[in-house]
Amino acid sequence: MAVTEIESKKSQASRPQGTNPTLGRSLLGYGSAFLLWSLLFWIAGFWQTYWWLGLTGIFVLVTMAANRVGRVVPLRHRRRYEQLLALGFPLLLLIAWEWLVRGGILNARWFPPPTRIAVALYDLTVSYDQFNETSLLGRPWLIPTR
């Protein structure tokens, strides 16, 4: 029994630090489940009717994968991992929103896609409003001369 413990410790020591074979298998499982779930919805034609269920399943799979990765992240990289999550999840929500509008599932009049909102905000920021004779930021060099 002591020999097997020593051999297992040797195999763990010979492995590069930060690698975990069970992590790779579990992430492969989550990725496979993600693909199967998406294919099931696509083949069955459920995206138009049950898009909320499909996105909930995808969100759960992504959250479970992020939780699994978070358990093995070394302490020195924990802050960077949490920052990545803080930026990644809202970005995924914006991508899903864009995808739902472009796919015709959400009404673009009620829920304009984030790219259209960003373009409109940029246009408001740099364009001169002739009615108010100002720009959004009030920059005088944007006001045309008469």
N, C-alpha and C positions, 0 to 999 in steps of 0.2 A: 504494500500500500504506500509506503514511503517512497518507493522507486517511481511510482506513477505520478506522485505529487511533484517530485523533482523533475521528471520529464516534462510535465505540463508547464512548470515554471520556466524550464529551459526554452520550450517552444514559444512561450509568451515573451521571454527576454530576447529571443532571436528575431521576433517580428518587429518591424519598424514602429516606433512610438506613434500613437495616434491612429493606427489602423485597427479595425475591429471587424473580424469576418462576419459576425452576426449582424452588424450594422449594414453591411453591403447586401446581405440576404434579405433583411427586413425592408430596406429601401427598394430593392428589386421587387419584393412582394407588393409594396405600396404602389410602385410604378405600374406593375401589372394590373393591380386592382383598379387603378386610375384609368388605364387604357380599356380594360374590359367594361367598366362602368360607362365610359364615354361611348364606346362602340355599341353597347347595348342600347343606349338612348338614341344613338344615331341610326342604327339599323331598324329599330322598332318604330322610329319616328316620334319619339316621346318629347323631343326638345321643344316643339311648339306648345304642347299642352302642359307638360310637367317640367318645365325648365327650372323651376324653383327646387324641385326634388333632385334634379341632376346636379345643380350647383351646390346644393347642401351636401350631397355625397362627395363631390370633389373637394369642397371646403373641409369636410371631416377627414378625408384621406390626406390632404396637404397638412392639416393641423397635426394629425397623428405622426406623419413623417417628420415634421419639424420638432415635435416633442421627442421623438426617438433620437434624432440627431442631437438635440439639446442635452440629452443625458450623457453623451460621450464627449462633448466639447470640453477641452481642458479649461481650467479656471482662467488661465492667462488670455484665452481667446473668448471668454464668455461675453465680455462687453461688446466686442465686435459682432458676435453672433446675435446678440439682442438688438443691436443697431440695424443689422441686416433684416431681422424680423420686423422691426418697427417701420422700415421702409418697404419691405417686400410685401407684406399683407395688404396695405392700402393700394400699392401698385397692382397687385392681383385683383383687387376689387374694381379698380378703374378699368383694367383690361376686360374683366367680365362684363362690366357695364357697357363698354364700347362694343363688345362682341354681341351682347343682347340687343342693342339698338341696331347695329349693322345687320344682324340676322332677322330683323323685323319682329322680334318678340316683344320688345318695348317700343312704345310710341315715341318717335323722335321729337314730336312737338311737346310732349309732356316731360320727357326725359332726354334732352339733347345729349349727344355723346360728349365725353370729356374733351375730345380733340376740338370739337366745334366751340365748346365753352372757352377753351384756352385761346383759340383764334379770336373769338369775340373780345375776350379780356385784353389781349394784346392790341387789337384794333382800337378799343376804347382808350387804352393807355397812350398810344402814339398818335392818334388822330385828333384833329382839331374839330371841335363842335361849334358850328357856325351859329347855332341858336343861342348858346350860352357864351360864346366867344371865349372859350377856354378849352383846355385839354384836361384829361382826368388828373394828371399830375401837376397841372398848372405851370408847365414849362413855357416861358415866354418865347423861346425860339421856335415853338411849333405854331404860334399865332401868325397867320399870314399878314403881310403888310398890305395896306390899301393903296 
